[in-house]
Amino acid sequence: MKDHLSNPIFQIISEIADRQHKECYVIGGYVRDIFLQRQSQDIDIVTVGSGIEVAEELAKKLGRKASFSYFQNFGTAQVKIGDLEIEFVGARRESYQHDSRKPIVEDGTLEDDQNRRDFTINAMAICLNNDRFGELIDPFDGLKDLENFVLRTPLNPDITFSDDPLRMMRGIRFSAQLRFFLEVNTFDAIIRNRERIKIVSQERINEELNKIIMSPRPSVGFVLLDKTGLLDIIFPELAALRGIETKDGIGHKDNFYHTIAVLDEIAKHTDNLWLRWAALLHDIGKPRSKRFDTRLGWTFHNHNFIGEQMLPALFAKMKMPQNEKMRYVQKLVSLHMRPIVLSEDEVTDSAVRRLLFEAGDDIDDLMTLCDADITSKNPDKVKRFRDNFQLVRQKLKEIEEKDNIRNFQPPIRGLEIMETFVLPACAAVGELKTKIKDAILDGIIPNDYQAAREYMMKIADEMGIKAK
């Protein structure tokens, strides 16, 4: 194990711990990632005795190269040096009250500290003291679980999850990130304790949801959230997409599994968290728009607009940003059907101009979302859609280069209309502006000032509005 502790920082910590006569260990995710051959810049150090004192001396020794932070409420300290974040804590044991996931903390031994860990793969520790430097302490066979791709709690999973219910979501997140399996007793304990998630703050739930969404294959996490019953509690709007209804022998696809397939597909192409959220929410309006038509079968008319309208309340309830990030997701949810409709019909310049105008700088993200939304099991259908999408992309490029429509503002502003026709701010001014904008988008006039000015005078005359 010594080979994996080659960073000089471990030797410095070892010397400080020995000088202070404290047992000292690196523990948790850093140790796990050594065996998974993953790079990690977060190092957790546990000492028997005050970890703060070790952190203080380390920061002093490193001088200006390091920064020191002390978190009194948590009894932890952090030393940052370059990209490394080293967190220090004294070994402790914890007990919980039923209505809170905040533990009562007491000083403890290394064994106590390992007992309180969430999973065996995160309970392994490596000694840093000189006489045992590099020795692995693995009381729960975490290394064996790593080799078998298994997630298992160190102690009784019902106690582990009841004490701190967020560990249930962490387990599901690790499954998605690491592609590990939840051991059967651990999985069943999540089902039994799922209601306990209600005592966890929405912000902490969001952190885990975001990490699941950002994992290489997010569907793994969402399937587990669904199968354990957690999804119905933390995200009922997404759970509502689940299931297939049949009427007169006609069924529709399971929109939950379609949605997470779209999320998996888009995850191959982007690390933009909010674009991935748009993929997760693109069909969120389908349950409210679902209708059965005897001629057409199942329909979901205007589900994109219904989804767009749902998002402000949904983001507020989930304590997610109420800013440009929400508006970005709203825009993509609202527009996600447009390129698909274009790919089914003849691609006209006018339709492409309007799409460019409404999507603006987000047009590329919108096209990425729509590409991912092609999930048919019929390979011929997928090929036809993808070929048509290439035509749409090519047309977008040509129109953008020719007409400069993306994010355009009509060359004639409202103030100029008011001054030209001696009008106050009124409906006629807005109507003239709209007619000029539509004429440019429809290709009736080019996107330049002189053409727009002449067109304004012509339609104003038709409306009975005279220049001064």
N, C-alpha and C positions, 0 to 999 in steps of 0.2 A: 504493500500500500504506500510505502514511502515515495515511490516514483510518482504517485498522483498528487503528492504534496510538495512539488518542486518549487512552487512559487515562494520566494524568500519571505513573504509575509507570514507564512505558517511557522517558520523558524523563529521569527521575531516574537510572535505570540507565544510560542513554546517557552522561550527564554523568560518572558514576562511572567507567565503563569507559574513557572518553577520558582522564580524569584519571590513571588507572592505566596508560594506554597499552596497553590490551588490546582485541583484536577481540572483539566481543560480539554474540550472535545469539539471537533467540527461535526455537525449533525444535520440530518434532514435532507432537503433537496439537493444540496451540493454533493453529498455523499452518494445519493441515488444516481445523480447525473454522471458521476465518475464511471459507474458500471454501465450506464446507458450510452457512454461516450458522447455525451451532450455537453456543449459549452455552457458554463454558468458563471455569471458575474455576481451572484448573490451568495454570500457565505454566512451561515448561521453558526455561531460559537456559543456553546453552553459551558458554564463553569460551575463547579460545586463551591458555592460562596458567591461573592459579588462579581458579576460580570462587568459592572460599570467600572470598577477599579482597573480591571485589565484593559478595557477600552480607553480609559483616560490615559494610562501610561503609554499605550500604543500610539495614540494621537500625539502625545507629547514627544515621543521618540521620532515619529515621522515628520514632525514640524509642519512647515508650510505646505508640504506636499499633500497633507490630509486635512479633512474637515471632521469635526466631532459634533454629534448631536445626542442629547439626553432626553428620553421620553419618560418623564417621571410617572405618568399614569399607568404605563405599561411595565415599568421597571426594566427598560431596555436602553441600550446606547448603540449608536451607529457611528462607524468610522468609514469615511469615503476616501478612496485613493484611486485616482484615475477612473476607470470604468468599474472598479471593484466596490461593492457595498458590503461591509462586514457588520453584522448585527450581533451584539453580545447580550446575553441574559444569564442570570443565575439559574441553576437547576431548581425546578419547583414541582410541587404536586398541586393538583387542583381539585376542588369540589364545586358542585353546581347546585343552584336552586332551580326548582322546576320551571319557573316562569321567566328565567333569564339564561342567556348563553354567556354571560359574564361570570367567570369563575371566581371563587374565593381562593386566593393563591397563598401558599406557604412555601418556605424554603424546603428543598428536598434533595434527594440523591440523583445520580444519573439514571438509576433504575426508575425512580419516580417520574423523571422527565420523559424517558422513553415510553413509559406506560400511557402518558397523556397524549401521545402522538396520534395523528389521524389514521395512518396506514403503516403497515410493517415496512414498506419500502422507504418510508420517510422517518423511520425510527432508528435506522442504523447510525452509528457514531464511530468516529476515528479519533483515537487519543492523540493529543498533541504534546503531552509531557515527554521530556527527553528520554526517560527510561522505558517508555512504552510507545514511542513515537511511531505512528502508522498502524497501530493495532486496531483491528476492526472489532467493535462490540455490537453484536447482532442477536439479541436475545429472542427475537420472534421469527427468525429465519427469513428476514426480508430479502436477503440475497437469493434464496431459493425462489421466493415469489417473483423476484425480478426475472429470473431465468425462465419462469413459467408464465410470465405476463399476467400475473394475478394481483388484484387489489383486495387486501384483507385487513381488517382492523386488528391492532395488537391485542386488545381485550374484547370482552363481550360487545358485539356491534350495537346491540340495543342500548347499552349504556353509553357507548361512544357517540352515537347519533342523537340520543335523547339529551345528553349533556350539551353538545354543540351541534345543532341541526345543520349548520352550514357545511359540516363535513360530508353530508349526503351529496350536496351539489359539487363539492370538491372532488369526491370520488367519481362522479359522473364526468366532471371536467377532465380528470386524469385519464379516464377511459377514452375520451375524445382526443386528447392531446397525445397520449402515449400508445393508444390502441391496446390497452390492457383490459382484462375481463374482471368484472366484479364477481368475486367468489360467492357462491350461492347463498350462504348464510348472511353475508354482507348485503347482498342484493335484497333478500327477503326482509332484512332489518330496515332497509330504507322504506320499503312498502309499509311496514308496521309503524314506522315513526314519521311518515310523510307529513302528518298534520303539524308536527313540531316546527316545520319550516316557517310557520306563521309568526314565530317570535323573532325571526331574523329580520333585520332592517332591509328595506327595499334596495338601498344603496349597495349592501354587501351581496344581495342576490344578483343585482345588475353586474357587479364585478365578475361573478362567476359566469353569468350568461354571456358577457362579452368575450370571456376567454374561451367558452365553448364555441361561440360564433367564429372566433379567430383561429380555431384549431384546424389542422389539415383536412379533416373530414367531419364537419360539424354535425352531420346527420346522426353519427354515433351517439353524441350527447343528447340530441333531441329525442331519439328513439328511447333512450334510457329514461329521460325525464317523463316521457309518455307512459312507458311500461311500469314505472314505479309509482305513478299517480301524482308525481310532483307537478307535472305540467298543468293539470287541471287547477292546481292551487295558485301557482305563480304566474301563469300565462293562459287564462281560460280562453282568450280570444284566439290564440293559436290552436289550442286543443279543439276549438269549435270547428276547425277545418277537417277534423278526423272523420273517417267513415265514408261508406258508399251507400247511397239510397237508391232503391230500385222501384220503378213504377211502370206498370204495363210492360214489364219485361225489359225496360230500358234503365240502365244504371249510368252513373257518372264516375269519373276517376276519384280516388281518395286524394283530396286536395292537400291534406297534411303531408302525405308521403311525396306528392308532387313538389310541394314547397321546399322540403328539406333536400330533395334531389336538385332543385334549382340552386339552393344554397351551396351544396357540395360542388356543383359545376362552377359557380362563380368564384368559389374559394380557390380554384385552380388558376384564376386569372387576376385576382386582386387581393391586396392586404388592406384595402380601404374598409374600415369597420362599418361606416355608415352605408356604403354600397352593399355590404353583406346584410345589414339590417334591412335595406330596401328589398333585397331578395327574399328575406324571411317574411316581410310584410306585404309583398306585392299582391297577394290574393286574399289579404285579410278581410276584405269586404264581401267575399263570396258567400259565406253563410247567410248574410243579411239580404243578398240579392238573388238567392237561389229560387227558381220557379220551375214548374213543370208545364210545358206546352205540348198539347196533343200532336201538333205538327212538327215541332222542333225538338221535342224531348226536353232534357234539362238545360236551362239557360241561366246565365249569371250576368245579365245585362247591367252595365254601368258599375260593375264591382270595383273598377279602378277608381271611380269618383267617390263611391261610398267608402272605400278604403282611405282615400285622401282625407275625407271628412272625419273619419274615426281617429286619425292619428293624433291631433292635439290632445284630446281627452285621454287617449291611451298613453301617450308620453307623459302627461301630467300624473296619471295614476301610478305609472311605473317610476316616477321621479327621474325621468330622463330629460335631456336638454330641451328647453323650449326656445331654441334659437335657430340659427341658420342650419344647424345639423338636422333638426326636425323638418325644416322647410325643404331641405335637400331631399330627404327621404319622401316627404309628401309629393314633391315634384315628380320623382321617379315612379312612385306608385301610381300617380295620376296619369302619367304619359306612357306607362309600360305597354299598353295595347297598341299605341299608334304605329310604331315601326312594324309590328306584326301584321296589322291591317294593311299597311303599305306593301308588305311583302306578298300579300295574298292578291292584291289588286294591281292594276297598271300603275306604275310609279310615275306620277305627274310632277312636274316642276313645282306647281303651286303647293301640292301637299308637302313636298320636301322643304320648301321655303318656310311653311308654317311650322313644321316640326323643328327646324333649325331655330326659328325665332323663339318658340316656346321653351325649348330645351336649353338654348344658350350654350354656355361653357360646359354644361353637364351632358351634352349630346353623346360624347364617347362613352361615358358611364352608362347612359341609358341604353346604348346599343349593346354594351357588354351584358347588361341585365337581360335584355331581350334575347340575345344569343343563348344565355344560360337557361332561359325559359322554354327552350325547345327540348322537351323531354319525352317525346313520343317513343313508344317501343317499336314503331314501324320505321325501319331504316330508310325506306323510300321517302316517307313523309318528312323525316328529319333532313334528308339530303335536299329535297325540294325547297324546304324552308330556308336551309342554309344557303343554297344557291341564290334564292330570291333576296336573302339578306345581303349577299355580296352586291347585288344590283342596287339595293337601297344605299349601302355604304358608298358605292361608287358615285351614285347620284348626289348624295350628301356632299361629297368632296367636290364634285363639279359645280354644284350650285353655290357652295361656300366660296370657292375660288372666283366664280363669275360675279356673284351678286353681293358678297360680303354681308350676308343676312344675320349671321350669329350675333346675338345681343344688339342688333341694330336699333337705333332710334330714328323715327321718321325725320327726314331733313327739315320738315316744317314743324316748328314748335307751336304750342298753344298761344304763346305771347304774340308771335308774329301774326297768327290768324286774328287775334283780338285787335291788334293795331291796324291790320289791313282793312278790316271790315267795321272798325269802331264798335266792337262788341264787348259786353262785359263777360265775365266767366259764366258760361251758360251751356245748356245742352247742345246748342248748335256748334259751338267750338269743339266739343268732344266728338260730335258726329263727323265734322270735317276732318279732324285728326284721324279718326277710325277709317274713313273712306280712303284717305291718302295711304295709310298703312296697309289696308287690304289691297289696294291697287298695286302696291309694290310686291306684296306677298303673292298675289295672283298673277304677277308678270305683266300686268297691263301697262305699267310704266317702269322704267329703270330706277334703281335706288340712287338717284342724284337730285340735287337741289332744284335745278332749272326745270326738270321734268315734273317734279312734285309741285313746284310753284304754278306751272301752267295748268296742271290737273286741278289744283285747288281752285283757281279762278273759274275753270269750266264748271266744276260741280257746284261751286257757290252760286254761280249764275242760275244753274238748274234748280237750286233750292230757293231762289229768289233773294239771295243775299248779295248786296252790292258793295263794291269797294268804295272807300271814301274819295 
